[in-house]
């Protein structure tokens, strides 16, 4: 069974706060920045606890959770203030991979079957703080929940009574304690104080767990370094690409040690031929590259790395090292993402820098009602065109519709990145 490290975010009034008596977890701060930090630094999942006190605060918390889920590249578990089926629905629709029901509340137990049947057992977790809570509702929990979140150190007793995965939220944290919990076989995930501290190196903790024989969620190469075809210096070139846009960012080299460090730390680490030393991208500039995938080519002599790039990839300050044109023939870039982005950028540029006679500016000047009217009209044109056997007509109408849809997106501040992330999450 794979073991998971699951930091917490305690959310109140749009900010991250300390919680459950912890001295200082993430501390007071920006929810989205902390989410990105945990995603890039070895967390396997995140639990977000909603500490809101009123309905209006709870509504804001759901919107904050939605934004967290948009930023997060790992599963987000939502906990706190779940009272009705509608709350579960809102949290799942906001992007939560799982929703925690409070096992001490009868109303949460009462809705468990309904929400499990509706959204799936894996989407439902039950929080338990004492064995009596579990014993009272054992049958329904085992049947309709996908996991248990323990809020007290009773994992050994509970593991004897259920086969459900147990996530332990504990204040008694240290590296040794976490590894001991995993070694016991009682818990599949640890959350709470220690793994939520920004000073805790989760990647290093995973490496130690692996060395201790614990199955941690750590990337491993399917092909050993010995199978790679190296150059005369024992190096392999690495082409680095933005994992979202496929933009080529840079090229560098790896030796076996830098390859291993990249896997164990999650940060792209290379070998500098000029300095004859390892270097982690961003260690001086802060422009880290967080590994998303590594792929070897057919000859096994070149690696393609897809990364999450912080800041600029090039030492000149440019996003990519490839910014100096040499030769360019005219050609039509039909890459769908590029086309959508380019058209969208033209539309937003028209809004910021109006141009006389521009139809786009005409729509913006007329306002949202006119934009919506055109979107509706173009949608109807697609339906009519779909009844026509000529495919050219529907291609034209869909293009027209997408243009007007992008005007609406720009007016509402929604980007293609927002849309593609939402589609990918689904």
Secondary structure as UniProt FT lines:
FT   STRAND          3..12
FT   TURN            13..14
FT   STRAND          15..17
FT   TURN            20..21
FT   HELIX           31..40
FT   TURN            41..42
FT   STRAND          45..50
FT   HELIX           55..71
FT   STRAND          75..79
FT   HELIX           85..93
FT   TURN            94..95
FT   STRAND          98..102
FT   TURN            103..104
FT   HELIX           106..110
FT   HELIX           112..119
FT   HELIX           121..123
FT   STRAND          124..128
FT   HELIX           131..136
FT   HELIX           138..144
FT   STRAND          147..150
FT   HELIX           155..159
FT   TURN            160..161
FT   STRAND          165..170
FT   HELIX           175..184
FT   STRAND          189..192
FT   HELIX           193..196
FT   TURN            198..199
FT   HELIX           202..211
FT   TURN            212..213
FT   HELIX           225..227
FT   TURN            232..233
FT   STRAND          236..242
FT   TURN            243..245
FT   STRAND          248..254
FT   HELIX           256..265
FT   STRAND          269..272
FT   TURN            273..276
FT   STRAND          277..280
FT   TURN            281..285
FT   STRAND          289..296
FT   TURN            298..299
FT   STRAND          302..309
FT   TURN            315..316
FT   HELIX           336..352
FT   TURN            356..357
FT   HELIX           359..366
FT   HELIX           368..386
FT   HELIX           391..412
FT   HELIX           416..425
//
